Amino acid sequence: MLSLQSERISYEYKAVDLRKEKQYTAEFDKLNPMHLVPVLVDGDFVVSDSYAILLKSILRRLLPRDPRLKALNLQAASIISSSIQPLQMLTVLAKFPTLRRIHESYKTLPEYEASSPERQPDAMI
Ligand SMILES: N[C@@H](CCC(=O)N[C@@H](CS)C(=O)NCC(=O)O)C(=O)O
């Protein structure tokens, strides 16, 4: 636990060690039953999901006032939280044993190897 003071916002930072699966403790379950960080606790108000936290009043002030610039900032936040970040979550890494087994089995086929993304003419290596 760490108490910090930025220019105008004081807050307490509580780290949740995902490698030790601290997101599954009973205490954290009360904050976010989806077992994901980040979570913002403001008195008795609790909100999870970085996009929703961004839109909460205090952080909303960090967004540009110009509606076009604001839209571009929200676009970046949405792309990260909806399209990029979900692919890196611990819940989807190193799982899907059946798909992994099929992939390992197919890898012995020359046709399968030849069709791999990195072997395509337009692959960016
Ligand atoms: N869309 C959510 C995603 C939250 C998320 O996936 N958090 C990751 C860490 S960046 C997490 O808590 N992972 C724990 C797990 O996968 O068990 C957000 O933007 O807050």
The ligand as a Tripos MOL2 file, in Angstrom:
@<TRIPOS>MOLECULE
LIG
   20    19     1     0     0
SMALL
NO_CHARGES

@<TRIPOS>ATOM
      1 N1        -10.9140   -4.3010  -20.0290 N.3       1 LIG1
      2 C1        -10.2990   -4.3460  -18.7260 C.3       1 LIG1
      3 C2         -9.2580   -5.4130  -18.7140 C.3       1 LIG1
      4 C3         -8.6540   -5.5830  -17.3450 C.3       1 LIG1
      5 C4         -7.5850   -6.6670  -17.3540 C.2       1 LIG1
      6 O1         -7.5790   -7.5580  -18.1930 O.2       1 LIG1
      7 N2         -6.6600   -6.6030  -16.3860 N.am      1 LIG1
      8 C5         -5.6030   -7.5800  -16.3220 C.3       1 LIG1
      9 C6         -4.2760   -6.9100  -15.9860 C.3       1 LIG1
     10 S1         -3.8580   -5.6430  -17.0940 S.3       1 LIG1
     11 C7         -5.8870   -8.5430  -15.1970 C.2       1 LIG1
     12 O2         -6.3840   -8.1580  -14.1670 O.2       1 LIG1
     13 N3         -5.5860   -9.8260  -15.4040 N.am      1 LIG1
     14 C8         -5.7620  -10.8020  -14.4070 C.3       1 LIG1
     15 C9         -6.0060  -12.1610  -14.9880 C.2       1 LIG1
     16 O3         -6.0060  -12.2830  -16.2310 O.co2     1 LIG1
     17 O4         -6.1810  -13.0890  -14.1760 O.co2     1 LIG1
     18 C10        -9.7000   -2.9950  -18.3830 C.2       1 LIG1
     19 O5         -9.3200   -2.2700  -19.3170 O.co2     1 LIG1
     20 O6         -9.6210   -2.6630  -17.2130 O.co2     1 LIG1
@<TRIPOS>BOND
     1     1     2 1
     2     2     3 1
     3     2    18 1
     4     3     4 1
     5     4     5 1
     6     5     6 2
     7     5     7 1
     8     7     8 1
     9     8     9 1
    10     8    11 1
    11     9    10 1
    12    11    12 2
    13    11    13 1
    14    13    14 1
    15    14    15 1
    16    15    16 2
    17    15    17 1
    18    18    19 2
    19    18    20 1
@<TRIPOS>SUBSTRUCTURE
     1 LIG1         1 GROUP 0 **** ****
